[in-house]
Amino acid sequence: MSVQKILERLEHVRKTSGDQWVAVCPAHDDRSPSLHVREKDDGRVLIHCKAGCGALEVLDAINLTYDDLFPDSMEDHKLFRRVKDHTVDDFVVEIWNADRKTGRAASKKDKERYREALMRGGKEFGWVDELLDNT
């Protein structure tokens, strides 16, 4: 599925850059856009609700599944299977890194999500807590 078909199911969509949008999150009573949507170069779509809704909750609210975040051409691709297994954690880490590059401040909840994603990924770094305390 393309990012456009996903965006069509969302409300109050606003483009923030070439491959990124914000929209009102359909999974909670969102008064201002908190859902971030990004299309990767390979066609994958990343979604992240800054208010804390899980990707599955967002997708359920617009009658989609994780499979809809990937282009049809990736269906049999090895990368698709790897990413699909780690979708939420990969998205959290990627969004964290993008936010740091743009200088956006991290909320306490974002820090907790990032730390948990790293730990679930088997990355038990001694410097994670110190890094998060300084952001």
Summary of the structure (lengths in Angstrom):
residues: 135
radius of gyration: 14.9
end to end distance: 35.2
largest distance: 42.7
contacts: 366
relative contact order: 0.12
helix: 46%
strand: 16%
